[in-house]
Amino acid sequence: MQISNPLKLAFGCDHAGYFLHTFLIDFAKSSSFEVIDCGAFDQSSVDYPDYAKCVSKKVLEGAADFGVLICGTGIGMSIAANKQKGIRAALCVTEYEAMMARQHNDANILCLGARVIGEGLAKQCLLAFLKSEFLGGRHQDRIQKIEIVSK
């Protein structure tokens, strides 16, 4: 599948994810994606739930097609984002996980750990995430069950 540009991507990070966040935003812009930057805007200590909420809101409102959240491990961001009804944030450390997050789980936010993966792998995960499409079918039934459980 080709990535249909211009996709709109909302990015957010905490202080630990700042450099990877900046790298991926530069990559996304150079690849003709539209970018919404929710911050953080430097390495000053911040609280990751604030940025998870901003990116989640952009995705839920339709201002962004997908979100990308980065903290030290990606764990905190994924937990915080998944508290928002309608968000399916997936913490991925391989291209395969990123692809499966979209194909089987209809993930709408990719979470990455800046202290876990490097720039090259992060870029590959982002591309795999964006190139993959939700397969629907039996997977849709499972997504609906997740939605029922979260009510």
N, C-alpha and C positions, 0 to 999 in steps of 0.2 A: 504494500500500500504506500502510496505517496502521501506525504503530509500536505494537507490542504492549507496553504497560507492565504491570508495571514490569520493564523490562530492567535488568540489573545491569551497570554499567560500571566498570571499573578504570582509574584515572587515574594517570599517573606523569609526572614532569618532572625536569629538572635546574634549576639556578639561572637559566639563560637563559629557560626556559619557565615560570617560576613564575607570573608575572602572567596569562598566557594560560590556564594550568592552573587557576588560581583562578577566572577568569572562566567557563571552560567547566564547572567543577564547580558553580558557582552556577546557571548556566543549566540543567544537567542536573537538579539538585535541584528547581528551580522548575518543571521539566517532568515531575516525578514519576518520574524514573529513580532507581534505587538506585545509590549511589556507594560505591565502595571507593577510598580515597585512599592510594596508596602513597608519596606525597610527590613531591618535596621540599616542605618546609614553610616555607621562607623563601628568600632570595636568596643564602645562603651557598654558596660554591663546593662542588659535589659531582660525583661521577662518574656520568654517565648510564647506563652499563651496569648499575649496581645497581638502578636504577628500571625499566629495560627488563626485567630478570630478574624483579622483583617482579610487574609487570603480566602478563608472559608466564605466570608460574606461576599467577596467579589465573585466567587464561583457560584454561590447560591443565587445571587441577583442576576447572573448572566453577563456581568461586566467582563468576566474572563471565562474562557472555555475550560481551562485547567489551571490548577495551582501547583506551585513548587515551594516546599517548606524545608528549610535547612537549619539544623542546630548541631550540637556536637556529635550526638549519636543518631539523631532523627527520631528517637523514641519519644521524647517529650512533645515534639511537634505533632507526631502522629496521634498520640493520646489526646492532646488538646483539640486538634482538628476534628477527630472522630466524635467529640462531644456535641458537635453541631449536627442537628437533624438534616439528613440529605447529603452529608459529606461521607465519602468513602476514601479515606487517606491511607496510602500504602507505603510502608517503610521498605525500601528496596536497596539491596547492595549488589545486585547482579542485573544484567540485561534481561535475563530470563524472568526474574521476579517482576521487573517493570512491565514486560510484555504480558505476563500472566495476570498481573494486577488489573490491566485494562481488559484483556480478553475474557477472563472469568469473573472478575469482581466489579467491573465497570468503575474502577477507581477514578476519582476526579481530582485527586491531589497526590502528587508524588512527594514523598518525604525522603530526605537524604541526610546522612551523618557526615559532616565535614571532617570529623576526627577518625572516621572509619574508612572512607573511600577518597581517592584522589580526583583531580580534575578530569582526567581522561575517562575514568570509569563513570564518574558522575554525568559527563556529557553523553556517554553511550547509554546510560540508564534513561536519561531524559529523551533521547531520540527513540529508543525502544518503546518507551511509554507513549510518546506522541504518534508513532507509526502504527501502533496496535489499535484494533477496534474491538469493542465489546461484541462477543459472539451471540449473546441473547440465549434463546432456547431454554435449556435446563438451568443455565446460569441465571437467567432472569427470574425464574422461580425462587432461586436461592436469595437473590437480592431482595425480592418481595418479602421473604421470611425474615431477613435482617431488619427490614423496615418495620415489620409488625412487632418484633422483639423490642425495638427501640422506642416504641410508643409509650 
